[in-house]
Amino acid sequence: MLRVSVSDGSPDLPEQRAYADPYAVSGRGLHLVRSLTHRFGADPRRQGKSIWFELDSAA
């Protein structure tokens, strides 16, 4: 398994939308992550947040 995480200073957690407009300029990131990874999530931190995803070794 490979786990990748990215952190930033913003406390705002990502919003998981039920539908992503394929022609929108933004708002498709989590849909892409959901379709390409095995698990993903967001963890609040003392200052900001950490967004992560995991790929299975068979990926």
C-alpha positions in Angstrom: 0.0 0.0 0.0 1.1 3.5 -0.8 -0.2 6.4 1.3 0.2 10.0 0.1 -0.8 13.0 2.2 -0.7 16.8 1.6 -1.2 19.4 4.3 -2.0 23.1 4.2 -2.8 25.8 6.6 -6.5 26.2 5.9 -8.9 24.7 8.5 -11.6 24.2 5.8 -12.2 20.5 5.1 -13.1 19.5 1.5 -16.7 19.3 0.7 -17.9 15.9 -0.8 -20.5 16.7 -3.4 -22.9 14.1 -4.7 -22.4 15.3 -8.3 -19.5 16.9 -10.1 -20.3 18.9 -13.3 -17.8 17.6 -15.9 -17.7 21.1 -17.4 -17.1 23.0 -14.2 -13.7 24.7 -13.6 -13.4 23.4 -10.1 -15.0 20.9 -7.7 -14.0 17.6 -9.4 -11.0 16.8 -7.4 -12.5 14.5 -4.8 -14.5 12.6 -7.5 -11.2 11.9 -9.3 -9.5 10.8 -6.0 -12.5 8.6 -5.1 -12.5 6.9 -8.5 -8.7 6.3 -8.6 -7.9 5.3 -5.0 -8.9 2.7 -2.5 -9.3 5.0 0.4 -9.0 8.7 1.1 -9.8 11.2 3.8 -9.2 14.5 5.5 -7.8 15.0 9.0 -8.0 18.3 10.8 -4.7 19.4 12.3 -3.8 21.9 14.9 -3.1 24.4 12.2 -4.9 23.4 9.0 -5.6 20.0 7.6 -4.1 17.0 6.0 -5.7 15.3 2.9 -4.6 11.7 2.2 -5.3 8.8 -0.1 -4.1 5.2 -0.3 -3.4 3.0 -3.2 -3.4 -0.8 -2.9 -0.3 -2.6 -4.1 -2.3 -4.2 -6.9 -3.0 -0.7 -8.4 
